[in-house]
Structure formats: C-alpha cells, structure tokens
Amino acid sequence: MFITANGFEPGTSVFRSLETATHTLHWLGLIYIDGVQAGPASVAKFADRAARDLPAAAASAKGNFFLTMHDKLSGDKYAFVDGSGLVHAFYSGAGVSSSFLDLVATERLGTAEINPESIVEFLHFGYLSFGKTFFEKIQRLPAEQIARISPSGQLSLIPKSGCGIDIPPHSSLEQFLQNFIASAASERISVDLTGGIDSRLLAVALQYLGLSFELAVSGMEDNADVSIAAEVAEALGLELHITRHRVDDFETSLPYMFQFCDGLFDIAQSHNSHQMQNERVHRGITLMLTGVGGELFKDFWWLQDFPFYSRKRPNLERLYAVRIAPTGLDHTFLLEPYAEFSRNYATRFVQKLSDYVVDGNTQTYDQIYYRVKMRDLVGRFVSNHIRFLPCYAPYLEPTAASIGYHLPRRDRFFENFHRRTVTRYKPDLACIRTTQGGISVSSEPGAIVGDLYKYVGNKVFRLTRKLAEKTFKRRYATNVPTSPNLYAQLRQSGASRKALGRLKECGIIAPHCKIEEFKDSYLGRVVTLAMLLDWVGSEPVSLIGGTDTGSRALAACGASLDSRNEKEYVIHRNRL
C-alpha cells in the first residue's frame, strides 16, 4: 500500500477496503474496536469516531495493522499503524508505504545514499532499530503518531491521544481478552504454543474464556518445545500442528524471501517462520496469535539486575551487554569506515536507550523492551507475515502491556502472575513442566517448594551463560526451532559466496575474509545485504552526499551491479 496526495496504490498486498459517505479506508492486518466485530464493522466504527476526534479514535483501535484513510470533505489523507508498533510502515517526502522497497523505488534512491551505520547494524543484528531504515530519507512511522498528507502534498505527523504503557490500566488481562474474543469470534484462529510459560498462559486463558482455536508449534523431533507443547495440547484437548523446518528449497527461495522480508530482515531467520505461516494459510486459518510479550508479566527482562529489582537507576551498559549484544560485535571483518562505526556502535546505542529512562531500573527495562526490542525485532516478524496472514500479539497491545507494566514486582517475581492465573483456569495443566528450567506454573504449595530451587538455578544458569557468551564471543543457543542443516547448507551454497564477493566489491568486508570464518548468525545477513545492494543498484545511483570512502565504494559497486544484474532484479521488483 502506497499513499500520496494523489491517492492510494494498493500494490499486490491483500488490503481490505471500506467506503463510507465521508471516508475511504484501506487496511492490512487485524483491526478491532472493543465490543465490535473485527474488520469492516470495527473500521466503520473507527471512521465514525475519527470524524469527531482522529487522535483519540486512532488510539482506541486495537490489533496489529496498517490503516489509511481519505477524508472526502477535507481532502486530507491519513495513515497510521497499531499502538504497539508491531506493523512497520514507512514515510518519506514521497508519501507513506507499507513497503520499504516500494518507497525506495519511488524515491529512486541509490547505493551512495545508503547509511553506512545501518549496514553495520544490519550485519551485526539482522534488523534495524529505533525506526531507522537504510536511507535517511525513509523512516519508520512511529506507533504514537499519525501521518497526514494534505491535498497539496505536505506530510506532517500528528500525535495520537493517550499512548504509552505508563498509563495505569482500567481493566484486567481477563477483561481485555474477553473483549478481544468478542471481536474475533468469526475468525479461524491458530495459537502459537511452545514449552514456555507465556504461550501456555495465553492458550489456557483463551480456552477458559470460550474461544475456539487450534495450536501450532515449530521444531525438530528432539525439541523440548515440541514435546512439552504436545503434553499441553493433550491436556487442553486441542489439536497441535507441528512444523518441521525444511531447508531443501532454501537457496531457490531467496528472491522471494528477500521481498517477503522487505529487504529489512535476515532471510535465514525468517525461513522457518514463513513455512509455519504458509501451512496455516493452507489449513484455512485467518488469524494467528502469538504469546510473545508475556515477559512483561514476569521478571524475564530484568535478569541483568537479579535479584536487585528495586534500584532507582538502571544500568544501560549492563542491559546492552547482557540483552542486546552478549557476545560483543566482531569488527575484524569490516573495512573502514564501517569498522569505525562498529567499534563505536555500543556507545551510540546506549546513548539512544537513555531516551527511555524512567524512575526505577525495572520500569526502564520494561520501556526499552516494549518500545525498542519488541517493535524492532518482533515487529519485523509481524510485518513480514501480515502480508498474507493477519497476526496478533495480545500481550503487546498497549492495554495489556500496561497491565503487566503496573503489576507489583512480587507478582512478576517467580512467575507468580502466571502461576495464579493458570492454576485458577486449569490446575492439572499448571503442573506440566516448562522449558524454563523445568519449573511448573502451579501455585500449589508443593509445586512452589519444588520449583523454587529450579527457578533460582535457572536464573544463575542464564546469567552464567551470558557471561560465557561475553567471554568466549559465541552464542549458546538451545531449543531452536530451525533445522540443524540450515546454516551448513547456507555456508556451502553459491549464494553465500556470491554475496560475500558483493560486499567485498562494495568495500564493506575485507578482501581476505572467507565464508568459513563467519559465525552462522552472520551468514543470512550477508546474503540479505548483498541482495539489497543488488536491488538498489538496479536503480540509477545518486552521488549526492557520496563523499566518504564507504559511499564512493557503494556508488562504484552500484554501477557495477546495475550492468550485471539489472534484468534479474527488475523482475523481482516488478513482483512487489
């Protein structure tokens, strides 16, 4: 979807539309108003409210969505995303778009205009933070604001009313879920279920409150998430669909996966979840729910300060070292000026985190988790999948997130909120072990005694593992759902070697580097970034501002890629 002063261009995405006497609306994803059926009925209700108070109406709309609206009376056009910011939309002087790649093509941006710092960040993490894209001209639309395009084409941002998780909640989690269920009753729903605590709480609560749904999990045969999820599904009496990650088509799927991720996410990280969503679509599912965000109801994100949860000031450096980059960043394979950006990245990142500091260490960590980590990382998954299957993260809805944010620390310590709630809804299921150190989620006295030492042991184990990751510069991932052959296949593929050559030609990676020397986590990012440079290189390269070494190298690379790959990538772009 692309919106300018001249009108709307739906593109190839599956947008829904609604026409009223005063407005024309288009939307992508799940949108609902409490007490109103999700979809057209809720959008009509929103339009009615927007005619009186647009900022308040936008803040009242729930779900994960991107919505555009044309006011027929004033000629103004508006666009905004859900209050949790999980659906990514982008704006520039040309307009607002649900697709970053579409906006790049419209702006006709070239390789010389790519921000070198964004290249470094993407190579290290596989996504971009703080609303950035690869171009300064294109920014992510903030969750707290509405883009307005006047009839003359001037773009401005209008704040929504009453946003933020710091606003005290006026309902319980149960009441919130009841309102959602009333709005989503006509959907065919699939709920993510793992061996963890958060997805179990969500599934148990939804069934208790009367929602019909299936369960789905992704993982290999020996994955604890799969075996525990099977126990939980049996206790709930629900069917569990298991996705076994297949990588036989990985290399041939790269062009499609690049577009699927909108050029903004590591394609290797997305391959498994895409298969899972695709299987859901074939089963006739119309809405997928995820339990991500349940960390706001427990002390998971506070690990770095365990057990000192009452400090007035946060330690942002420790948060970065434990939560953001526990293994540190590898600067050695980068050429200048990219290596310099990499060496200074931690300092700049921590400085940006200071914008989210509030009174209290744990409150600050929650703000960063919700407004940075979830929007940047989980938001990219939601934005990828929402193009063909609506997704929703109920825990991250501002109403629900506020409930978790304002829980007393004692309720979040030892998963007490989860324990009380699951035990009240289904006590027998609460006794089933979890992947969190083998603890249960039961609030029965006997279970609590048995779980207490496991809880402390799990905290110590996780802290020790983070220390080991920092010391030995490697991740110790466990219980991953992806195929164990994924990165071996990617490392041996022609695509990865070709991609490494591209980045060397562009002056980003040192000539002496070999694909065998890269950590697994970097492989998908190298391939994705090389495909982006190829894709951008098929456009005319602008040399405006291209004065530093990195920009000149990218400009030269863009000219080379233009002549070498134009036909291939023009085909890919035309499919967007």
C-alpha positions as CSV (number, residue, x, y, z in Angstrom):
1,M,0.0,0.0,0.0
2,F,1.3,3.4,-1.0
3,I,-0.4,6.7,-0.1
4,T,0.4,10.1,-1.6
5,A,-1.5,13.4,-2.2
6,N,-2.7,11.9,-5.5
7,G,-4.3,8.8,-4.0
8,F,-3.8,5.2,-3.0
9,E,-1.9,2.4,-4.7
10,P,-2.9,-0.9,-3.2
11,G,0.0,-2.9,-4.8
12,T,0.0,-6.6,-4.6
13,S,-0.7,-6.9,-0.9
14,V,-4.1,-8.1,0.3
15,F,-5.7,-4.9,1.6
16,R,-9.3,-4.7,2.6
17,S,-11.3,-1.6,1.8
18,L,-14.4,0.3,3.2
19,E,-16.3,3.2,1.7
20,T,-18.5,5.5,3.8
21,A,-20.2,8.7,3.0
22,T,-17.3,10.8,4.3
23,H,-14.2,8.4,4.2
24,T,-12.4,5.8,2.1
25,L,-10.4,3.4,4.2
26,H,-7.9,0.6,3.4
27,W,-6.2,-1.6,5.9
28,L,-3.9,-4.6,6.3
29,G,-3.9,-7.0,9.2
30,L,-6.2,-7.3,12.2
31,I,-8.1,-4.2,13.5
32,Y,-10.9,-4.2,16.0
33,I,-12.7,-1.9,18.4
34,D,-13.7,-3.4,21.8
35,G,-17.2,-4.9,21.5
36,V,-17.3,-4.7,17.7
37,Q,-16.5,-7.5,15.2
38,A,-13.0,-7.2,13.8
39,G,-12.6,-6.0,10.3
40,P,-15.2,-3.9,8.4
41,A,-17.5,-3.3,11.3
42,S,-14.7,-2.1,13.5
43,V,-13.2,0.1,10.7
44,A,-16.7,1.7,10.2
45,K,-16.8,2.4,14.0
46,F,-13.3,3.9,13.8
47,A,-14.3,6.1,10.9
48,D,-17.3,7.4,12.8
49,R,-15.1,8.2,15.8
50,A,-12.4,9.7,13.6
51,A,-14.8,12.3,12.2
52,R,-15.1,13.7,15.7
53,D,-11.6,13.1,17.2
54,L,-9.0,11.3,15.0
55,P,-6.1,11.1,17.6
56,A,-8.4,9.5,20.1
57,A,-10.0,7.2,17.6
58,A,-6.6,6.0,16.4
59,A,-5.5,5.3,20.0
60,S,-8.7,3.2,20.6
61,A,-8.1,0.9,17.6
62,K,-6.7,-2.4,18.7
63,G,-4.9,-5.2,16.8
64,N,-1.8,-5.3,14.6
65,F,-2.5,-3.4,11.4
66,F,-1.7,-0.6,8.9
67,L,-4.6,1.7,8.1
68,T,-5.0,4.5,5.6
69,M,-7.9,6.9,5.4
70,H,-9.1,9.6,2.9
71,D,-11.3,12.3,4.3
72,K,-13.5,13.2,1.3
73,L,-14.6,16.5,2.9
74,S,-11.1,18.0,3.6
75,G,-9.1,16.0,1.0
76,D,-6.6,15.1,3.7
77,K,-5.2,11.6,3.8
78,Y,-4.0,9.8,6.9
79,A,-2.0,6.7,7.7
80,F,-1.1,5.0,11.0
81,V,-0.1,1.7,12.5
82,D,-1.2,-0.2,15.6
83,G,-0.5,1.2,19.0
84,S,2.1,-1.4,19.8
85,G,4.1,-0.5,16.6
86,L,4.5,-4.1,15.5
87,V,3.4,-3.4,11.9
88,H,6.1,-1.4,10.1
89,A,5.1,1.3,7.7
90,F,7.4,3.9,6.3
91,Y,7.3,7.6,5.2
92,S,9.4,10.0,3.2
93,G,8.8,13.1,1.2
94,A,7.1,11.0,-1.5
95,G,4.4,9.6,0.9
96,V,3.7,6.7,3.2
97,S,4.0,3.0,2.3
98,S,3.6,-0.4,3.9
99,S,6.7,-1.5,1.9
100,F,10.1,-0.1,2.4
101,L,11.2,-1.4,-1.0
102,D,8.3,0.3,-2.8
103,L,9.3,3.6,-1.2
104,V,12.9,3.2,-2.1
105,A,11.9,2.6,-5.7
106,T,9.5,5.6,-5.7
107,E,12.3,7.8,-4.2
108,R,14.8,6.3,-6.8
109,L,17.4,6.1,-4.1
110,G,20.8,4.7,-5.0
111,T,23.6,2.9,-3.3
112,A,25.6,6.0,-2.5
113,E,22.7,7.2,-0.3
114,I,22.7,4.1,1.9
115,N,23.6,4.9,5.5
116,P,26.9,3.1,6.3
117,E,26.0,2.9,10.0
118,S,22.8,1.0,9.1
119,I,24.9,-1.5,7.1
120,V,27.0,-2.2,10.2
121,E,23.9,-2.6,12.4
122,F,22.2,-4.9,10.0
123,L,25.3,-7.2,9.7
124,H,25.5,-7.5,13.4
125,F,21.8,-8.0,14.3
126,G,19.9,-8.7,11.1
127,Y,17.4,-5.8,11.6
128,L,17.5,-2.1,12.3
129,S,16.5,-0.3,15.5
130,F,15.0,3.0,16.6
131,G,12.8,3.4,13.5
132,K,15.7,3.6,11.0
133,T,16.0,2.2,7.6
134,F,19.0,2.0,5.2
135,F,18.2,5.5,4.0
136,E,18.0,8.8,5.9
137,K,15.1,9.9,3.6
138,I,13.0,7.0,4.7
139,Q,11.9,6.5,8.3
140,R,9.6,4.1,10.1
141,L,6.2,5.5,11.0
142,P,6.1,5.8,14.9
143,A,3.4,3.9,16.7
144,E,2.4,7.0,18.6
145,Q,1.8,9.2,15.6
146,I,-0.5,9.6,12.5
147,A,0.9,10.6,9.2
148,R,-1.2,13.3,7.5
149,I,-0.8,14.3,3.8
150,S,-2.6,17.5,2.8
151,P,-4.2,18.0,-0.6
152,S,-1.1,20.0,-1.6
153,G,1.2,17.0,-0.7
154,Q,2.7,18.3,2.5
155,L,3.4,15.5,5.0
156,S,3.2,16.0,8.8
157,L,2.9,13.9,11.9
158,I,0.0,14.1,14.4
159,P,0.3,12.6,17.9
160,K,-2.3,10.0,18.9
161,S,-4.1,10.5,22.2
162,G,-3.2,8.6,25.4
163,C,-0.5,6.3,24.2
164,G,2.1,4.6,26.4
165,I,2.2,1.7,28.8
166,D,2.9,4.0,31.7
167,I,-0.8,5.0,31.7
168,P,-2.5,3.0,34.5
169,P,-4.8,0.2,33.2
170,H,-8.5,0.3,33.7
171,S,-9.1,-3.4,33.2
172,S,-7.7,-6.8,34.0
173,L,-6.0,-9.1,31.5
174,E,-9.0,-11.4,31.6
175,Q,-11.3,-8.5,30.7
176,F,-9.0,-7.4,27.9
177,L,-9.0,-11.0,26.4
178,Q,-12.8,-11.2,26.8
179,N,-13.2,-8.0,24.7
180,F,-10.8,-9.4,22.0
181,I,-12.7,-12.8,21.9
182,A,-16.0,-10.9,21.3
183,S,-14.4,-9.1,18.4
184,A,-12.6,-12.1,16.9
185,A,-15.4,-14.7,17.2
186,S,-15.7,-15.2,13.4
187,E,-12.0,-15.8,12.8
188,R,-10.4,-19.2,12.3
189,I,-7.6,-18.9,14.8
190,S,-4.2,-20.6,15.3
191,V,-2.3,-20.0,18.6
192,D,1.5,-20.4,18.8
193,L,2.3,-22.9,21.6
194,T,5.8,-23.6,22.9
195,G,7.1,-25.3,26.0
196,G,7.4,-21.9,27.7
197,I,5.1,-20.1,30.2
198,D,3.7,-17.2,28.2
199,S,2.1,-19.1,25.4
200,R,0.7,-21.6,27.9
201,L,-1.0,-18.8,29.8
202,L,-2.5,-17.4,26.7
203,A,-3.8,-20.7,25.4
204,V,-5.3,-21.7,28.8
205,A,-6.9,-18.2,29.2
206,L,-8.4,-18.2,25.7
207,Q,-9.9,-21.6,26.1
208,Y,-11.3,-20.8,29.6
209,L,-12.9,-17.7,28.2
210,G,-14.6,-19.7,25.4
211,L,-12.5,-19.1,22.2
212,S,-12.2,-21.9,19.7
213,F,-8.7,-22.3,18.1
214,E,-6.0,-24.7,17.1
215,L,-2.5,-24.9,18.4
216,A,0.8,-24.9,16.4
217,V,4.4,-25.3,17.2
218,S,7.6,-25.3,15.2
219,G,10.6,-27.5,16.0
220,M,12.5,-30.7,15.2
221,E,11.8,-34.1,16.8
222,D,14.1,-33.7,19.8
223,N,13.0,-30.2,20.5
224,A,11.7,-29.7,24.1
225,D,9.2,-27.0,22.9
226,V,7.5,-29.7,20.7
227,S,7.3,-32.4,23.3
228,I,6.1,-30.1,26.1
229,A,3.6,-28.4,23.7
230,A,2.2,-31.8,22.9
231,E,1.6,-32.5,26.6
232,V,-0.2,-29.2,27.0
233,A,-2.3,-29.6,23.8
234,E,-3.4,-33.1,25.1
235,A,-4.4,-31.6,28.4
236,L,-6.4,-28.9,26.6
237,G,-8.0,-31.4,24.3
238,L,-6.8,-29.4,21.2
239,E,-5.1,-30.4,18.0
240,L,-1.4,-29.5,17.7
241,H,0.1,-28.8,14.3
242,I,3.8,-29.3,14.2
243,T,6.0,-27.6,11.5
244,R,9.3,-29.4,10.8
245,H,11.6,-26.9,9.2
246,R,12.7,-28.0,5.7
247,V,15.6,-26.4,4.0
248,D,15.6,-28.2,0.7
249,D,14.2,-25.1,-1.1
250,F,16.2,-22.5,0.9
251,E,18.5,-21.3,-1.9
252,T,15.8,-21.2,-4.6
253,S,13.5,-19.3,-2.2
254,L,16.0,-16.5,-1.6
255,P,14.5,-13.9,-4.1
256,Y,11.0,-14.4,-2.7
257,M,12.3,-14.3,0.9
258,F,14.1,-11.1,0.2
259,Q,10.8,-9.5,-0.8
260,F,8.9,-11.2,2.0
261,C,11.3,-9.5,4.5
262,D,11.0,-6.2,2.6
263,G,14.9,-6.1,2.5
264,L,14.9,-5.2,6.2
265,F,15.3,-8.6,7.9
266,D,17.7,-11.5,7.9
267,I,16.2,-14.0,5.5
268,A,17.7,-17.0,7.3
269,Q,15.8,-16.1,10.5
270,S,12.6,-15.8,8.6
271,H,12.6,-19.1,6.6
272,N,11.2,-21.4,9.2
273,S,8.5,-19.0,10.5
274,H,7.4,-18.4,6.9
275,Q,6.9,-22.1,6.4
276,M,4.8,-22.2,9.6
277,Q,2.6,-19.4,8.4
278,N,2.2,-20.9,5.0
279,E,1.0,-24.1,6.5
280,R,-1.6,-22.2,8.5
281,V,-2.9,-20.5,5.4
282,H,-3.3,-23.8,3.7
283,R,-5.3,-25.0,6.7
284,G,-7.7,-22.1,6.2
285,I,-6.5,-20.1,9.2
286,T,-7.5,-16.4,9.1
287,L,-5.7,-15.2,12.2
288,M,-2.5,-16.2,14.1
289,L,-1.9,-15.4,17.7
290,T,1.5,-15.3,19.5
291,G,2.4,-15.2,23.2
292,V,5.4,-13.0,22.6
293,G,5.4,-10.1,25.1
294,G,4.4,-12.2,28.1
295,E,7.8,-11.2,29.5
296,L,6.0,-8.0,30.7
297,F,4.1,-10.2,33.2
298,K,7.3,-11.7,34.8
299,D,10.9,-10.7,35.5
300,F,12.5,-12.3,32.5
301,W,13.8,-9.0,31.0
302,W,15.3,-8.0,34.4
303,L,17.8,-10.8,34.5
304,Q,20.8,-8.5,34.4
305,D,19.8,-7.0,37.8
306,F,18.7,-10.2,39.5
307,P,17.7,-10.1,42.4
308,F,18.0,-6.3,42.9
309,Y,14.8,-5.2,41.4
310,S,14.2,-2.0,43.4
311,R,17.1,0.1,42.3
312,K,16.2,3.7,41.3
313,R,18.6,3.9,38.4
314,P,19.0,1.4,35.5
315,N,22.3,0.1,34.3
316,L,22.0,0.6,30.5
317,E,25.5,-0.6,29.8
318,R,24.8,-3.9,31.5
319,L,21.5,-4.2,29.7
320,Y,23.2,-3.8,26.4
321,A,25.9,-6.3,27.3
322,V,23.5,-8.9,28.6
323,R,20.5,-8.4,26.5
324,I,21.4,-6.7,23.2
325,A,24.9,-7.9,22.4
326,P,26.1,-10.6,24.9
327,T,28.8,-11.9,22.5
328,G,30.0,-8.5,21.5
329,L,30.4,-7.3,18.0
330,D,33.0,-8.6,15.5
331,H,34.7,-5.6,13.9
332,T,37.6,-7.5,12.3
333,F,35.9,-8.4,9.0
334,L,34.9,-4.8,8.3
335,L,36.8,-2.2,6.3
336,E,36.8,1.4,7.2
337,P,34.6,3.4,7.7
338,Y,32.4,0.5,8.6
339,A,34.8,-0.8,11.2
340,E,34.9,2.5,13.0
341,F,31.0,2.6,13.1
342,S,31.1,-0.9,14.5
343,R,33.7,0.0,17.3
344,N,31.5,2.9,18.4
345,Y,28.2,1.2,18.0
346,A,27.7,0.2,21.6
347,T,28.3,3.7,22.9
348,R,25.8,5.2,20.4
349,F,23.2,2.5,21.1
350,V,23.3,3.0,24.9
351,Q,23.0,6.8,24.4
352,K,19.8,6.2,22.4
353,L,18.5,3.9,25.2
354,S,18.8,6.9,27.6
355,D,15.7,8.4,25.9
356,Y,13.6,5.6,27.5
357,V,14.8,6.1,31.1
358,V,12.1,6.5,33.7
359,D,12.2,6.2,37.5
360,G,13.2,2.7,38.5
361,N,15.5,0.2,37.0
362,T,12.9,-2.4,36.1
363,Q,10.5,0.1,34.8
364,T,13.2,1.4,32.4
365,Y,14.0,-2.1,31.2
366,D,10.3,-2.6,30.5
367,Q,10.1,0.6,28.5
368,I,13.1,-0.5,26.4
369,Y,11.7,-4.0,26.0
370,Y,8.3,-2.7,24.8
371,R,9.3,0.3,22.7
372,V,12.6,-0.9,21.3
373,K,13.2,-4.6,21.4
374,M,9.6,-5.8,20.6
375,R,8.9,-3.1,18.0
376,D,12.2,-3.6,16.2
377,L,12.6,-7.4,16.3
378,V,9.1,-8.9,16.8
379,G,7.6,-6.1,14.7
380,R,9.7,-7.3,11.8
381,F,8.3,-10.8,12.0
382,V,4.7,-9.5,12.3
383,S,5.3,-7.1,9.4
384,N,6.7,-9.9,7.2
385,H,3.8,-12.3,7.9
386,I,0.9,-9.9,7.9
387,R,1.1,-9.6,4.1
388,F,-0.7,-12.9,3.7
389,L,-1.9,-13.8,7.2
390,P,-3.0,-11.4,9.9
391,C,-1.0,-11.8,13.1
392,Y,-1.7,-10.6,16.6
393,A,0.4,-10.3,19.8
394,P,-2.2,-9.7,22.5
395,Y,0.3,-9.3,25.3
396,L,1.8,-6.3,23.4
397,E,-1.4,-4.5,22.9
398,P,-0.9,-1.2,24.9
399,T,-3.9,-2.1,27.1
400,A,-2.4,-5.5,28.0
401,A,1.2,-4.3,28.2
402,S,0.1,-1.6,30.7
403,I,-1.4,-4.3,32.9
404,G,1.9,-6.1,33.1
405,Y,3.9,-3.0,33.5
406,H,1.9,-1.9,36.5
407,L,2.0,-5.3,38.3
408,P,3.8,-5.3,41.6
409,R,7.2,-6.8,41.5
410,R,6.2,-9.6,43.8
411,D,3.6,-10.7,41.1
412,R,6.2,-10.8,38.4
413,F,8.9,-12.5,40.6
414,F,8.9,-16.3,40.4
415,E,6.2,-16.1,37.6
416,N,3.6,-15.6,40.3
417,F,1.1,-13.9,38.0
418,H,1.3,-16.8,35.5
419,R,1.1,-19.4,38.4
420,R,-2.0,-17.9,39.9
421,T,-3.8,-17.4,36.6
422,V,-3.0,-20.8,35.0
423,T,-3.8,-22.7,38.2
424,R,-7.1,-20.9,38.6
425,Y,-8.1,-21.8,35.0
426,K,-6.7,-25.3,34.7
427,P,-4.8,-26.6,37.8
428,D,-3.8,-30.0,36.3
429,L,-2.2,-28.4,33.3
430,A,-0.3,-26.0,35.5
431,C,1.7,-28.9,36.9
432,I,3.3,-29.8,33.5
433,R,6.9,-28.8,33.3
434,T,8.2,-25.9,31.1
435,T,11.3,-25.2,29.2
436,Q,12.2,-22.6,31.8
437,G,14.5,-24.7,33.9
438,G,11.8,-27.5,34.2
439,I,9.6,-25.5,36.6
440,S,5.9,-25.8,36.5
441,V,3.4,-22.9,36.6
442,S,1.4,-24.2,39.5
443,S,0.6,-22.1,42.6
444,E,0.0,-25.2,44.7
445,P,2.3,-25.1,47.8
446,G,4.0,-28.4,47.0
447,A,4.8,-27.3,43.5
448,I,6.1,-23.9,44.7
449,V,8.6,-25.6,47.0
450,G,9.8,-27.9,44.3
451,D,10.1,-25.1,41.7
452,L,11.8,-22.5,43.9
453,Y,15.3,-24.0,43.7
454,K,14.8,-24.7,40.0
455,Y,13.8,-21.0,39.5
456,V,16.9,-19.7,41.2
457,G,19.1,-22.3,39.5
458,N,17.7,-21.2,36.1
459,K,18.4,-17.6,36.8
460,V,22.0,-18.4,37.8
461,F,22.4,-20.7,34.7
462,R,21.2,-18.0,32.4
463,L,23.5,-15.4,33.9
464,T,26.4,-17.8,33.7
465,R,25.6,-18.5,30.1
466,K,25.5,-14.8,29.3
467,L,28.9,-14.4,31.0
468,A,30.3,-17.3,28.9
469,E,28.9,-15.8,25.7
470,K,30.6,-12.5,26.5
471,T,33.9,-14.2,27.4
472,F,34.0,-16.7,24.5
473,K,32.3,-14.5,21.9
474,R,29.7,-17.1,20.9
475,R,26.1,-17.8,21.5
476,Y,24.9,-20.9,23.3
477,A,21.5,-21.3,21.7
478,T,19.3,-24.1,22.9
479,N,15.9,-25.4,21.9
480,V,15.9,-23.6,18.5
481,P,13.1,-24.5,16.1
482,T,15.1,-24.3,12.9
483,S,16.6,-27.2,11.0
484,P,20.2,-28.1,12.2
485,N,21.1,-28.1,8.5
486,L,20.1,-24.6,7.8
487,Y,23.4,-22.8,8.3
488,A,25.6,-25.6,7.0
489,Q,23.6,-25.5,3.7
490,L,23.8,-21.7,3.6
491,R,27.5,-21.8,4.2
492,Q,28.1,-24.2,1.3
493,S,25.7,-22.5,-1.1
494,G,26.8,-20.5,-4.0
495,A,24.5,-17.7,-2.8
496,S,26.6,-17.0,0.3
497,R,29.9,-17.0,-1.6
498,K,28.4,-14.7,-4.3
499,A,27.1,-12.4,-1.5
500,L,30.4,-12.2,0.2
501,G,32.0,-11.2,-3.1
502,R,29.4,-8.5,-3.5
503,L,30.2,-7.0,-0.1
504,K,33.9,-7.1,-0.8
505,E,33.4,-5.3,-4.1
506,C,31.4,-2.7,-2.3
507,G,34.2,-2.0,0.2
508,I,32.4,-3.3,3.2
509,I,34.1,-6.6,4.0
510,A,37.9,-7.1,3.9
511,P,39.2,-8.9,0.9
512,H,40.9,-11.6,2.9
513,C,37.7,-12.8,4.7
514,K,36.4,-16.3,3.8
515,I,32.9,-17.6,4.2
516,E,34.2,-20.3,6.5
517,E,35.4,-17.7,9.0
518,F,31.9,-16.2,9.6
519,K,29.7,-17.2,12.5
520,D,26.4,-18.8,11.5
521,S,24.4,-15.8,12.6
522,Y,26.2,-13.5,10.1
523,L,25.5,-15.7,7.0
524,G,21.9,-14.8,6.4
525,R,22.7,-11.1,7.0
526,V,25.5,-11.1,4.4
527,V,23.2,-12.7,1.8
528,T,20.3,-10.3,2.6
529,L,22.5,-7.2,2.5
530,A,24.1,-8.2,-0.8
531,M,20.7,-8.8,-2.3
532,L,19.6,-5.3,-1.1
533,L,22.7,-3.7,-2.7
534,D,22.0,-5.6,-5.9
535,W,18.3,-4.5,-5.8
536,V,19.2,-0.8,-5.1
537,G,22.0,-1.0,-7.7
538,S,19.4,-1.6,-10.4
539,E,18.3,1.9,-9.9
540,P,20.3,5.0,-11.1
541,V,23.0,5.7,-8.5
542,S,22.9,9.2,-6.9
543,L,26.2,10.6,-5.9
544,I,24.8,13.4,-3.8
545,G,26.5,13.3,-0.5
546,G,28.7,10.4,-1.5
547,T,31.9,11.9,-0.3
548,D,33.3,9.4,2.2
549,T,35.1,6.2,1.3
550,G,32.2,4.0,2.1
551,S,29.8,5.9,-0.1
552,R,32.2,6.1,-3.0
553,A,32.7,2.3,-2.8
554,L,29.0,1.7,-2.7
555,A,28.4,4.0,-5.6
556,A,31.0,2.2,-7.7
557,C,29.5,-1.1,-6.6
558,G,26.1,0.1,-7.6
559,A,27.2,1.0,-11.1
560,S,28.8,-2.5,-11.5
561,L,25.7,-4.2,-10.2
562,D,23.5,-2.2,-12.5
563,S,25.1,-3.6,-15.5
564,R,25.4,-7.1,-14.2
565,N,22.1,-7.8,-12.5
566,E,19.6,-5.4,-14.0
567,K,17.3,-8.0,-15.7
568,E,17.3,-10.3,-12.7
569,Y,16.3,-7.7,-10.1
570,V,13.9,-5.7,-12.3
571,I,11.9,-9.0,-12.4
572,H,12.0,-9.2,-8.6
573,R,10.9,-5.6,-8.2
574,N,8.0,-6.0,-10.5
575,R,6.6,-8.7,-8.3
576,L,6.3,-6.5,-5.3
